[in-house]
Amino acid sequence: MGNWTTFDLAGVEPEEGAPAPDRLISGNPKFRTWNIEEADGGLYAGIWEATPGKWRIVYEEWEYFHILSGHSVVTEEGGEPVQLKAGDSMVLRPGFKGSWEVIKTTRKDYVIRL
């Protein structure tokens, strides 16, 4: 294995999940996460997908992501909603609090650093 990897989902089983019940605002969103990279020091990379719904988010980690498909709205507490569609990228930093709303099933690739 070299010092690189691709985001090829072939042979990677997704983890299934959902927002914690105490964070759910509306809908019945379901998550699928394909973890492609997990490195020492708390670094993760992969693909995440969610179905429509809205929930509260609290970030203790740093995350960069790029929307591959769908439509979501991320809103920081006290801030304006940010519409996210295919081609959009964002960084959420530790301390971010707000909500994530999936309007149309959304898929993103991500890199997370704890």
C-alpha positions in Angstrom: 0.0 0.0 0.0 1.3 3.4 -0.9 1.0 6.7 0.9 -2.3 7.5 -0.8 -5.9 6.3 -1.0 -8.9 6.9 -3.3 -12.5 7.4 -2.2 -13.5 4.2 -3.8 -16.6 2.7 -2.0 -16.2 -0.8 -3.6 -15.9 -3.3 -0.8 -16.5 -0.7 2.0 -19.6 -1.5 4.1 -21.4 1.7 5.3 -22.2 2.3 8.9 -25.8 3.1 9.4 -27.0 5.7 11.9 -29.2 8.6 12.8 -29.2 11.7 15.0 -29.4 11.2 18.7 -33.1 11.4 19.7 -32.4 14.5 21.9 -30.9 16.3 18.9 -33.7 15.6 16.4 -35.7 18.6 15.4 -37.8 17.2 12.5 -38.2 14.3 10.1 -36.7 10.9 10.4 -33.2 11.3 8.9 -31.0 8.3 8.4 -27.2 8.3 7.9 -24.8 6.1 6.0 -21.1 6.6 6.5 -18.3 5.0 4.5 -15.1 5.4 6.5 -12.2 5.2 4.0 -9.3 6.5 6.1 -8.6 6.4 9.8 -5.2 7.6 10.9 -3.4 7.9 14.2 -4.0 11.2 16.0 -7.7 11.3 15.3 -7.9 11.9 11.5 -10.9 10.5 9.6 -11.9 10.7 5.9 -14.8 9.2 3.9 -18.2 9.7 2.5 -21.4 10.5 4.4 -25.0 10.5 3.3 -28.2 11.6 5.0 -31.9 11.5 4.1 -34.2 14.5 4.8 -34.7 15.8 8.3 -33.3 18.4 10.7 -31.2 18.0 13.8 -28.9 20.0 16.2 -25.2 19.8 15.7 -22.3 20.5 18.1 -18.7 20.3 16.8 -15.8 19.5 19.1 -13.7 18.5 16.0 -12.6 20.3 12.9 -14.3 19.1 9.6 -13.8 20.0 6.0 -16.4 18.7 3.6 -17.5 18.9 0.0 -21.1 18.3 -1.1 -21.3 15.7 -3.8 -25.0 15.7 -4.3 -28.3 16.8 -2.7 -29.3 20.0 -0.8 -28.7 20.8 2.8 -28.9 23.9 5.0 -26.4 24.5 7.8 -27.2 27.2 10.3 -25.0 28.4 13.2 -26.8 29.5 16.4 -27.7 33.2 15.9 -26.4 33.1 12.3 -27.9 33.0 8.8 -28.7 29.7 7.0 -26.1 28.5 4.5 -27.5 26.6 1.5 -25.3 23.8 0.4 -25.5 22.0 -2.9 -23.3 19.9 -5.1 -19.9 21.6 -5.6 -20.1 23.6 -2.3 -17.4 23.1 0.4 -17.3 24.2 4.1 -15.1 24.0 7.2 -16.8 23.6 10.6 -14.5 24.4 13.5 -14.6 23.2 17.1 -17.2 25.1 19.0 -19.7 25.3 16.1 -23.3 24.9 17.3 -26.3 25.0 15.2 -28.4 22.8 13.0 -28.1 20.7 9.9 -31.2 20.3 7.7 -31.3 17.9 4.7 -33.8 19.1 2.1 -32.8 16.5 -0.5 -30.7 13.5 0.3 -27.2 14.8 0.6 -23.9 13.1 0.1 -20.5 14.6 1.0 -16.9 13.6 1.3 -15.2 14.7 4.5 -12.0 15.0 6.4 -12.3 15.2 10.2 -9.5 16.0 12.7 -10.2 15.5 16.4 
